[in-house]
Amino acid sequence: MKKKIYIVRHCEAQGQPPESPLTEMGFTQAKYLSDFLSNIKIDRIISSPFLRAIQSVEPISKETNIRIEIDERLSERILSTLDLPDWPEKLKATFDDSELKFEGGESSKEAMNRIVNVVDEAFKREVENTIIVTHGNLMSLLLKNYDNSFDFDCWKNLSNPDVFVLSYVNNKVNMEHLWRKKLIKK
């Protein structure tokens, strides 16, 4: 059985806290995302517990009648519990040094291991196609795990939403950038 995992970055949201909902544009994007994924036989949907992630896949969940499973390990990475005015530079530094950790936060390596475990478990399940919806930083660390050239600039170029597919073939994970939705204008 050829297994595929569709890694989805959530649609446009009103903010960064876990309870931040999608914007009006985000709900429109979620509908387009559902339309895009509707040509794929989906077997399983796993989401970050953050409201914006759940709302991003609710349309495809309703269309396919597949329950959204919540997995805390798909929560966005915490860079630090301190307010970091220069957070982009700090984030970039963590792409260069996967062990670098700021107060109250996770290193890139810790966050990467968390999402890689979810993906590894999904590949071991007896289902063909899984959707995993998460957040930009965590998604980029997952992609870096399979392609070390995926760096800070690649993270900056991700869109909301964005979709990559991981295919497990011949004991190897292949990665493909499937879809970028920047065509929807406000």
Buried (B, 14 or more C-beta within 10 A) or exposed (E): EEBBBBBBBBBBBBEEEEEBBBBEBBBBBBBBBBEBBEEBEBBBBBBBEBBBBBBBBBBBBEEBEBEBEBBEBBBBBEBBEEEBEEEEEBBBBBBEEBEBBBEEBBBBBBBBBBBBEBBEEBBEEEBBBBBBBBBBBBBBBBBBBBEEEBBBEBBEEBBBBBBBBBBBEEEEBEBEEBBBBEEEEE
